[in-house]
Amino acid sequence: MRLLASPLPSFRAEAPTEEVPLLASPLPPLPMPLERLALVSWVLGRERAAELLCGLEEGAATSASEHLRRLATLPSAQRQAKVSVEFGERPDAAARLRQLMSEAPPLLRAELLRRLPPYHRTLFPSEPRGTPRQDVSPALGTLAERLIREATR
């Protein structure tokens, strides 16, 4: 087979010909609730968390420090749960949910499916969608919610 001698077309974008005007003033920072800011400082630098918050304005620094003190008094599991809730799901949540559903017995699988958020139910199109059973114990519902939380966060 013989290669063509013609050059390949260029898909490179051309440089802009006009100058882009500079903004008159810098953009304001995006607002972040102080509790989340305190949580981020705790996660990124426990020992230096208070020092990280000192750069805020006077009132905001005081409020963020209060949030930080409250976080420090929480048990580790509650802090971890707070981080999970505030900063979202695991990137492998779908795979973990599929594994959970494949290992669950039928009654638990039905309860898991019933308690999944709608956007996660789409992962299981072949699962039957029946009406909720009345004979399911509250403990099974609690277990299903806990397993879903652990799989996604």
Disulfide bonds with the S-S distance in Angstrom:
none
